[in-house]
Amino acid sequence: MVMNPKQVFLSVLIFGVAGLLLFMYLQVWIEEQHTGRVEKRREQKVTSGWGPVKYLRPVPRIMSTEKIQEHITNQNPKFHMPEDVREKKENLLLNSERSTRLLTKTSHSQGGDQALSKSTGSPTEKLIEKRQGAKTVFNKFSNMNWPVDIHPLNKSLVKDNKWKKTEETQEKRRSFLQEFCKKYGGVSHHQSHLFHTVSRIYVEDKHKILYCEVPKAGCSNWKRILMVLNGLASSAYNISHNAVHYGKHLKKLDSFDLKGIYTRLNTYTKAVFVRDPMERLVSAFRDKFEHPNSYYHPVFGKAIIKKYRPNACEEALINGSGVKFKEFIHYLLDSHRPVGMDIHWEKVSKLCYPCLINYDFVGKFETLEEDANYFLQMIGAPKELKFPNFKDRHSSDERTNAQVVRQYLKDLTRTERQLIYDFYYLDYLMFNYTTPFL
């Protein structure tokens, strides 16, 4: 068949237009893919909390208001946990998500909400109900105008006038924290999941107490006190370290449903006890790395020695013992840590979220006994119950204090000391700790 010139022209025109349209489509598609990758990276950077600290790259000591606000609003509650525990939690989460998808699909095929309303109340269905209800309640929770004005502490049970100075100190701490959060907080866009936010808070229902655990700031003895208040023991001095930390006797706030969490946060007395960040860091290192430890040596020690000790001997690589403080600091400041963070040296701002949860009582390790005994009087604890003053473990060791800290810091460079301060910058600001001599 012979095509005339008109047919040839039309064929060429059609194929040309089709080719042009295809080219334009491919160009738009490529641009969309590139933009998507850029936006994804930007989103990951924005939601990554403080972000990695680049080792040996000094950060300005004085931050702008916007930078501090960004640090607070982008707090990301990721805690290190043992691998077996993490694996169990991840498996549980995956299974629950599969179950959620399966039952949601079933409910649609059988009439949606009607099918779920006939549930038998199995643990899986309760978990699904908890997860499905989380979004609505969490939106209400996160959209609150937090932190609300601090409420006056109930001092009606404090009879002794000797606590007047402690009362004044407490009011100053609470006011300082509140003003700091008002100035820099910007917490209306809460990005953290509610259950993670309250995961470090212990509950004592009888006296209506919420206590946020800060490791290396008297937490072991505080948990002993909570056990006594709960009626689980007659004396804080008779409770072993293992019973405190591994006995599972105390309830955490994230074990309650959303209504239970919300009610307790708004009606219970909320307390947090903090410590000078440098002291807390050195105390954690001494406890976990200078004494035999069946978890921290093989998990953290081996990884730290392997990455930060040139020509490490085979024995050190096998058992992970003998980590030096400088090597530990290299790990802490590394943006590519070989093993994750741990609650014993995690920032308080990421453990207890002081600008999201309005704490009624701010105690300090430096005045621990005085603050704790005043708090016990205030909540109506038995008169004979006093905060224990013994050292939980390694009692023969000198307590970590400012002088001990200086001995450890002297082996570091000025830049390394500056970077540690930068790492804990928010904790220093929130709790009005003095800038260390670097």
C-alpha positions, 0 to 999 in steps of 0.5 A: 500500500502506497501512502500519499504525502498527506498520510505520511505527514499525519503519521509523522505528526502523530508519532512526533506528538506522542514522543513529545508527550512521553518525554514530558511525562518522563521529565515530570516523573524524574523531577517528582522522584528527585523531589520526593527523595529530597523531602524525605531526607529533609523530613528525617533530619527535622524529626531526628531530635538533636541530630548526630554530634559530629565528633571533634567539631565544636558547636557554639556554646550560645545557641539562638532561641530558635535553635533551643526551641528546635531541640525541645520540639524535636525530642525523639524518645529512642532508648537503648535496650538489650537486643533480646528485649528489643527483638521481643518488643519488635516481634510483638509490635509486628504481630499486633500490626498484622493482627490489626490489619487482619481484624480490620479487613474482617470487620469491613467484610462483616459490617465494619464497627458492628463486627468489632463491637461483638468482640470477646475482649481478647488480649489482641482485640484489647491491644487493637482497641488501645492502638485504634483509640490512641490517635483520637486521645493522643491528639487531644493530649498533644494539642493541650496548651502544655506546659500549663501554669504550675499548680501550687503544691499541697503543703498542708501535710508539712508541719515542720517550719524547718522546710521553709528554705526547701520550699523556697528552693523548690518554687524557684526550680519549678518557676525557672523550668516553667519559664524556660519552657514557655520561652523556648518550648514551642511544644504544641507540635508534639512529635513523640508518641504518648506511650514512649513519652511516659515510658520512664515514669513510675506510678504509686497509686496509693499516694498518687505519685508519678516519679520519672526515673533518671538513672544515676540520680538516686533512682534505685533508692527512689524505687525502694521508697515507692515499693514501701509506699506501695506496701510491697516492703516494710523498709527501704533498707531491706530491698536488694538491688536486683529486687529493685531493678529486675523484680517488676514490682512497680507499675509504669505509666505506659502500662495503663490505657490512654484514659488512665495515663491522661487522668494520672498526668492531670491529677497525680503529683509528678516528680523528677530528680536530676543531677549535674550532667557531667557528674551523672555521665562519669558516675555511669561510666564508673558503674558500668565499665570499671566493675564487672558487668555481664551486660555492658562489657559484652554489648557496649565494651566490645563495640567501643574497644573494637572501633576506638582502640587501635591494635586492641588485644584479642582478650579485650575484643572478646570480653569487652572489659577495660574500656577507657573513659576517653574511648567511652567519650569517643563513642558518646560523641560519635555520629555513627555509634557502633551501638545505641544510646543507653538510659544511664547516659541519655539526656534527661530532656529525652528521658522525662520530657520536662517541657511536655510533662508539667512536673510538680516537683524538681529535686536535685541529686546535690540536695537529694536527702533534703528534697526527698524527705520534704517530698515524702512529708508533702505527699503524706508518707508515713512519718517513719519513712526516710529516704535511704542514704546508702550507696546502692552498689560499689559502696567502697568506692568514693561517690562521684563528685565534682573533684572526681569528675575533674580527674576524669576530664583532665585526660580529655582535650578541651574540644572533647570537654566542650562537646560533652557540654554541648551534648548535654546543653539542654539539661544544663539550661533546663535545670539551671546547672552551672556551666562547667569549667572546660 
